[in-house]
Amino acid sequence: MPLHQGQQKPDAHSHRVNPFYGEANPVSGMIEAPPKHRLPDGPLPPTIAAQLVHDELMLDGNSRLNLATFVTTWMEPQAGLLMAECRDKNMIDKDEYPRTAELERRCVSMLADLWNAPDPSAAVGCSTTGSSEACMLAGMALKRRWAKRNADRYPGARPNLIMGVNVQVCWEKFCNFWEVEARQIPMEGDRFHLDPEAAAELCDENTIGVVGILGSTFDGSYEPIQELCAALDRLQERTGLDIPVHVDGASGAMVAPFIDEDLVWDFRLPRVSSINTSGHKYGLVYPGVGWALWRTAEELPEELVFRVNYLGGDMPTFALNFSRPGAQVVAQYYTFLRLGREGYRAVQQTTRDVARALAERVDCMGDFRLITRGDELPVFAFTTAPEVTTYDVFDVSRRMRESGWLLPAYTFPENREDLSVLRVVCRNGFSSDLADLFIEDLTRLLPELRRQPHPLTHDKDAATSFHH
């Protein structure tokens, strides 16, 4: 989460508020607004407090026009009502809220079945606040299993985790927080993610596992999970090293099962030990909910599961945090019931169709070159064509914000830092009509951008910060 500084400057002056605005305050008549960096001296009427907060939030961007985020920005009103009914229920208190706990258990079983677990009815898994927590839990399980196998050498030996340089930052956090060496495979040429043979070559007796990404944040492409497992099978035949794989399916684990059914990436591969996903991405639920599942109970060391009785009952729990609302879990169960397999297939196929059609229209403009085409995740990345010299992707991002679009521009990581791209994330609710508006706004900008003498964005960090 972001770190926030405290008060930047004192409230030297009282801000004036029109007394006609809002409900009359019996003390001040709302002539003076409350302070912003210290608690007010007294209470405000709820309507005034709500209005003041509402007014500040009006200056946020429109989440539906945010093409940077993978997070769900639209749900049906019925889901919102269910979430409101459950926002006061503490998900951790399973004895007090047994039906909410039962819905969580059913979601785990549904995902285990979706991901072809050997025995879905005996699935081992839990909900989390998102994929970041789920990845931390999966990494902890990998490390603990490695430590138990190497009890004669640990803690003297230093564990390592193999991953592509394109992983989400949560994996770097895991390695930092839990003192695991991150061995990252750099990009090379037009390969923008992990290479299976390179991953196998980096493994040794201290490797706790290899992370495969089903849907790279950088360009929306799937990593070759089946080929990765095959490379590690060959490694075991040569060396005896048995290295497990964790699939970070934050996005793709809720896309591939429905519209890429022939793609083998999940528990059908014996080497896949655990999988995570974000319910609040292509699971189609508001933030924040994620899921972590293990192939069998043996994959999750028992000593990592805590049991507490001071909320009543005997409650096993495996999580980094304790209290959190049950609303998102209930919304996930609602969405599973509401859509079913065919409903999810229709939503994800439509989203991919929008992404592919939009990518083709961008490609036809002539000013841009596609990196990906939206045919895996409904996400595509593109950069300026080689002959474009008057503007760059950061100029495009900056100018599109003037029309309300949050279109992220960024450089690729190690070995391809020369490549700067724009990325479009298509989600449920990003319709063909919105895609038409996006193209209209982008087309309108191009003549102005072409007349520039050179790219105008020298400070790339400033170019990608939000403004209206």
C-alpha positions in Angstrom: 0.0 0.0 0.0 1.2 3.6 -0.5 2.9 5.4 2.3 1.3 8.7 3.1 3.1 11.6 4.8 1.4 13.6 7.5 0.5 17.3 7.4 2.5 19.1 4.7 1.7 22.6 6.0 -0.3 23.9 8.9 -3.9 25.1 8.4 -2.8 28.7 8.6 -6.0 30.1 7.3 -9.6 29.0 7.7 -11.3 28.2 4.4 -14.5 30.1 3.8 -17.6 28.2 2.8 -20.7 29.8 1.3 -23.3 29.7 4.1 -26.0 28.9 1.5 -24.1 25.7 0.6 -25.4 22.6 2.5 -27.2 22.3 5.7 -26.9 25.1 8.3 -24.4 24.4 11.1 -25.9 25.5 14.4 -22.4 26.5 15.6 -20.8 28.3 12.6 -23.5 28.3 10.0 -20.8 26.6 7.8 -19.0 29.9 7.4 -15.7 28.1 8.1 -14.8 24.7 6.7 -13.3 22.1 9.0 -9.5 21.7 9.2 -7.9 19.2 6.8 -4.9 18.1 8.8 -6.2 17.8 12.4 -9.4 16.5 13.9 -12.2 19.1 14.0 -13.1 20.4 17.4 -16.6 19.1 17.2 -18.9 16.9 15.1 -20.6 17.9 11.8 -24.0 16.9 10.6 -23.7 13.8 8.5 -25.0 15.5 5.3 -22.3 18.2 5.5 -19.5 15.7 6.2 -20.6 13.5 3.4 -20.9 16.4 1.0 -17.4 17.7 1.8 -15.9 14.2 1.2 -18.0 13.8 -2.0 -16.8 17.1 -3.4 -13.1 16.1 -3.0 -13.7 12.8 -4.6 -15.2 14.4 -7.7 -11.6 15.3 -8.7 -10.6 11.7 -9.0 -10.4 10.2 -12.4 -13.3 8.1 -13.9 -12.5 4.5 -13.1 -14.4 3.3 -16.2 -11.9 5.2 -18.4 -8.9 3.8 -16.5 -7.2 1.7 -19.1 -4.2 1.1 -16.7 -6.0 -1.0 -14.1 -6.9 -4.7 -14.2 -9.3 -4.2 -11.3 -13.1 -4.6 -11.8 -14.8 -1.2 -12.2 -18.4 -2.3 -12.7 -20.7 -4.8 -11.1 -24.5 -5.4 -11.1 -26.5 -3.4 -8.5 -27.6 -6.7 -6.9 -24.0 -7.5 -6.1 -23.6 -4.0 -4.5 -26.6 -4.7 -2.3 -25.2 -8.0 -1.1 -21.9 -6.4 -0.4 -23.6 -3.7 1.7 -25.4 -6.4 3.7 -22.0 -8.0 4.5 -19.7 -5.1 5.0 -19.9 -5.4 8.8 -19.1 -9.1 8.9 -15.6 -10.0 9.8 -14.4 -12.7 7.4 -12.0 -14.1 10.0 -14.8 -14.8 12.5 -16.0 -18.0 10.9 -17.7 -19.3 14.0 -19.9 -16.2 14.3 -20.6 -16.0 10.5 -20.7 -19.7 9.4 -22.7 -19.1 6.2 -20.2 -16.5 5.0 -17.5 -19.0 5.8 -19.4 -21.7 3.8 -19.6 -19.5 0.8 -15.8 -19.0 0.9 -15.4 -22.8 1.1 -17.7 -23.3 -1.9 -15.7 -20.7 -3.9 -12.5 -22.6 -3.2 -14.1 -25.8 -4.4 -15.4 -24.2 -7.5 -12.0 -22.8 -8.3 -10.3 -26.2 -7.6 -12.7 -27.8 -10.1 -12.2 -25.0 -12.6 -8.4 -25.5 -12.3 -8.6 -29.3 -12.5 -7.4 -30.2 -9.0 -7.0 -33.9 -8.5 -9.8 -33.9 -5.9 -11.8 -30.6 -5.9 -13.9 -31.7 -3.0 -10.7 -31.9 -0.8 -9.3 -28.6 -2.1 -7.0 -26.7 0.1 -7.3 -22.9 -0.3 -8.4 -19.6 1.1 -9.6 -16.2 0.2 -7.2 -13.2 0.5 -7.3 -9.5 0.1 -5.9 -9.9 -3.4 -3.3 -11.6 -5.5 -0.4 -9.9 -3.7 -1.3 -11.6 -0.4 -2.1 -14.9 -2.2 1.4 -14.8 -3.8 3.0 -14.1 -0.4 1.2 -17.2 1.1 2.2 -19.4 -1.8 5.8 -18.2 -1.5 5.8 -18.9 2.2 4.5 -22.5 1.6 7.3 -23.0 -1.0 9.9 -21.8 1.3 8.7 -23.8 4.3 8.6 -27.0 2.2 12.1 -26.3 0.9 13.3 -25.7 4.5 11.9 -29.0 5.7 13.5 -30.9 2.9 16.8 -29.2 3.7 16.7 -29.2 7.5 20.3 -30.3 7.7 21.5 -27.3 5.8 18.9 -24.6 6.6 19.1 -21.8 7.8 22.7 -21.7 6.7 21.8 -22.1 3.0 20.0 -19.2 1.3 16.8 -20.1 -0.6 16.1 -18.7 -4.1 13.1 -18.3 -6.3 13.2 -18.3 -10.1 11.0 -15.9 -12.1 10.9 -13.7 -15.1 11.8 -10.0 -14.8 8.2 -9.3 -15.9 6.7 -10.5 -12.6 4.4 -8.2 -10.6 6.1 -6.3 -7.9 4.6 -8.5 -5.1 7.1 -11.2 -5.9 10.0 -8.8 -5.4 8.4 -7.8 -2.1 8.1 -11.5 -1.1 11.7 -12.1 -1.7 12.7 -9.0 0.1 10.4 -9.5 3.1 11.1 -13.3 3.5 14.8 -13.1 2.7 14.7 -15.2 -0.5 17.1 -14.6 -3.4 15.2 -13.4 -6.4 16.7 -14.9 -9.6 15.1 -13.1 -12.4 15.4 -14.0 -16.1 15.8 -10.9 -18.2 13.8 -10.1 -21.4 15.6 -10.8 -24.7 14.7 -9.4 -28.1 11.0 -10.0 -28.7 10.7 -12.4 -25.8 9.1 -10.4 -23.1 8.8 -13.0 -20.4 10.4 -16.1 -18.8 12.3 -18.6 -21.0 11.7 -22.2 -19.7 15.2 -23.5 -20.4 16.8 -20.4 -18.8 14.6 -20.9 -15.8 15.7 -24.6 -15.4 19.4 -23.5 -15.8 19.1 -21.2 -12.8 17.7 -23.9 -10.5 19.9 -25.5 -7.8 19.4 -27.3 -4.5 18.4 -24.1 -2.8 15.6 -23.3 -5.3 12.2 -23.2 -3.5 10.2 -23.0 -6.8 9.7 -21.3 -10.1 6.9 -18.7 -10.7 5.1 -18.8 -14.0 2.8 -15.8 -15.0 -0.4 -16.5 -16.7 -0.9 -13.1 -18.1 2.0 -10.7 -17.9 1.3 -7.2 -16.5 3.6 -5.6 -19.1 1.9 -6.9 -22.3 -0.9 -9.3 -21.4 0.9 -12.4 -22.8 0.8 -15.8 -21.2 4.0 -17.4 -20.1 4.5 -21.0 -21.4 3.6 -22.9 -18.2 3.5 -26.4 -19.8 6.9 -25.9 -21.5 8.3 -24.6 -18.1 7.1 -27.8 -16.4 8.6 -29.9 -19.2 11.9 -28.2 -18.8 11.9 -28.8 -15.0 10.9 -32.5 -15.7 14.1 -32.8 -17.8 16.1 -31.1 -15.1 14.9 -33.7 -12.5 15.8 -36.5 -14.9 19.3 -35.1 -15.2 20.0 -33.9 -11.6 17.3 -35.3 -9.3 16.1 -31.8 -8.4 12.4 -31.7 -8.0 11.4 -28.1 -8.3 7.7 -27.1 -7.9 5.9 -24.4 -9.9 3.6 -21.8 -8.7 1.3 -20.2 -11.3 0.5 -16.6 -10.7 -2.8 -16.5 -12.5 -3.8 -13.1 -11.1 -5.6 -12.4 -14.4 -5.3 -15.3 -16.7 -6.6 -18.0 -14.3 -10.0 -16.4 -14.7 -9.7 -16.1 -18.5 -8.0 -19.2 -19.8 -10.3 -21.8 -18.3 -13.2 -20.3 -20.3 -11.8 -19.2 -23.6 -8.5 -21.1 -23.9 -9.7 -24.5 -22.8 -7.0 -26.4 -24.8 -4.2 -24.5 -23.0 -2.7 -26.7 -20.3 -1.4 -24.6 -17.5 -3.1 -25.7 -14.2 -3.2 -28.6 -11.9 -3.3 -31.0 -14.9 0.4 -30.5 -14.8 1.7 -32.5 -11.8 4.5 -30.0 -11.2 2.1 -27.2 -10.5 2.0 -27.0 -6.8 -0.2 -23.9 -6.2 -2.2 -21.2 -8.1 -3.5 -17.8 -7.2 -5.9 -15.4 -8.9 -7.5 -12.0 -8.2 -11.2 -12.3 -7.8 -11.2 -8.5 -8.3 -9.7 -8.7 -11.8 -11.2 -11.0 -14.3 -13.0 -12.8 -11.5 -15.3 -9.7 -12.0 -15.6 -8.6 -8.4 -14.9 -5.2 -6.9 -11.6 -5.0 -4.9 -10.3 -6.5 -2.9 -10.4 -10.3 -3.0 -7.9 -12.9 -4.2 -7.6 -16.7 -3.9 -4.8 -19.1 -3.2 -5.1 -22.8 -3.8 -2.8 -25.8 -3.3 -2.8 -29.0 -5.2 -3.2 -31.1 -2.1 -3.0 -30.6 1.7 0.6 -31.8 1.6 1.6 -28.8 -0.5 0.6 -26.5 2.4 2.7 -27.2 5.5 0.4 -27.7 8.5 2.6 -25.5 10.7 1.7 -22.5 8.6 -2.0 -22.9 9.5 -3.0 -21.2 12.8 -5.9 -22.1 15.0 -7.5 -19.7 17.4 -10.4 -20.0 19.7 -10.8 -16.6 21.2 -13.5 -15.7 18.7 -15.4 -18.9 19.5 -15.0 -22.3 18.0 -11.8 -23.8 16.5 -10.9 -21.6 13.6 -8.0 -22.6 11.2 -6.6 -19.6 9.4 -3.8 -19.0 6.9 -3.4 -15.3 6.1 -1.1 -12.4 6.6 -3.8 -10.1 8.0 -6.6 -10.9 10.4 -9.8 -8.8 10.1 -11.4 -8.0 6.8 -14.9 -7.8 5.5 -16.8 -10.7 4.1 -18.5 -8.6 1.4 -16.0 -9.4 -1.4 -16.2 -13.1 -0.8 -20.0 -13.0 -0.9 -19.8 -11.0 -4.2 -17.5 -13.6 -5.6 -19.9 -16.4 -4.8 -22.8 -14.3 -6.3 -20.8 -13.8 -9.5 -20.0 -17.5 -9.7 -23.7 -18.3 -9.3 -24.9 -15.5 -11.6 -22.7 -16.3 -14.5 -21.7 -20.0 -14.4 -19.2 -21.3 -16.9 -21.2 -20.2 -19.9 -21.7 -16.7 -18.5 -18.0 -16.3 -17.8 -17.2 -17.6 -21.2 -19.4 -15.0 -22.8 -18.0 -12.1 -20.8 -14.4 -13.0 -21.3 -14.8 -13.7 -25.0 -16.6 -10.4 -25.5 -13.9 -8.6 -23.6 -11.2 -10.3 -25.8 -13.1 -9.5 -28.9 -13.2 -5.8 -27.9 -9.5 -5.9 -27.2 -8.5 -7.5 -30.5 -10.7 -5.2 -32.5 -9.4 -2.2 -30.8 -5.8 -3.4 -31.2 -6.4 -3.8 -35.0 -7.8 -0.3 -35.2 -4.7 1.1 -33.4 -2.5 -0.9 -35.7 -4.2 0.5 -38.8 -3.5 4.1 -37.8 0.0 3.7 -39.1 1.6 5.7 -36.3 1.9 2.7 -34.0 3.4 -0.8 -33.8 1.6 -3.5 -31.8 3.6 -5.5 -29.2 0.7 -7.8 -28.4 -2.8 -8.0 -29.9 -5.1 -8.8 -27.0 -5.4 -12.5 -28.1 -4.4 -13.9 -24.7 -5.4 -11.6 -21.9 -7.8 -9.0 -23.3 -4.8 -6.6 -23.0 -2.6 -5.2 -25.6 0.6 -3.0 -25.7 1.8 -0.8 -28.5 4.6 1.7 -29.2 5.2 4.4 -31.8 6.3 3.2 -35.2 10.0 3.7 -36.1 9.3 6.6 -38.5 7.5 8.6 -35.8 10.0 11.1 -34.4 7.9 14.1 -33.4 6.2 12.5 -30.3 6.6 9.4 -28.1 4.3 7.2 -26.0 4.6 9.6 -23.0 3.2 12.5 -25.1 0.3 10.3 -26.1 -0.4 9.3 -22.5 -0.3 12.9 -21.4 -2.6 14.2 -24.1 -5.1 11.4 -23.7 -5.6 12.3 -20.1 -7.0 15.6 -21.3 -10.0 13.7 -22.5 -10.2 11.7 -19.3 -8.4 8.5 -20.4 -5.8 7.0 -18.1 -3.6 5.3 -20.7 -0.4 4.2 -19.0 3.0 4.7 -20.7 6.1 3.0 -19.3 9.4 1.4 -20.2 10.1 -2.3 -20.2 12.5 -3.8 -17.6 16.1 -5.1 -17.8 17.5 -5.8 -21.3 14.6 -4.0 -23.0 14.6 -0.7 -21.2 14.9 0.8 -24.7 11.2 -0.1 -25.4 8.5 2.3 -24.2 4.9 1.3 -24.6 1.3 2.2 -24.0 -1.0 -0.5 -22.6 -4.8 -0.9 -22.9 -6.5 -3.2 -20.4 -10.0 -4.1 -21.6 -12.4 -5.2 -18.8 -16.0 -6.1 -18.4 -17.9 -2.8 -18.9 -15.4 -1.5 -21.5 -17.8 -1.7 -24.4 -17.4 -1.3 -28.1 -18.9 2.1 -27.7 -16.2 3.2 -25.3 -13.6 1.7 -27.7 -15.1 3.9 -30.4 -14.7 7.0 -28.2 -11.1 6.0 -27.4 -10.3 5.8 -31.1 -12.0 9.1 -31.8 -10.0 10.9 -29.1 -6.7 9.3 -30.2 -7.3 10.1 -33.9 -8.2 13.7 -33.0 -4.8 14.1 -31.3 -2.5 12.7 -34.0 -2.4 15.7 -36.3 -1.3 17.9 -33.3 1.3 15.4 -32.2 2.7 15.0 -35.7 3.2 18.8 -35.8 5.4 18.8 -32.7 9.1 19.6 -33.4 10.1 16.7 -31.1 8.8 14.7 -28.2 7.9 17.1 -25.4 8.0 14.9 -22.5 11.4 15.1 -20.9 10.3 14.1 -17.3 8.8 10.7 -17.9 7.7 10.4 -14.2 5.8 13.6 -14.5 4.3 12.5 -17.8 2.7 9.5 -16.2 1.4 11.1 -13.0 -2.4 11.7 -13.0 -3.8 15.1 -13.8 -6.9 16.4 -15.6 
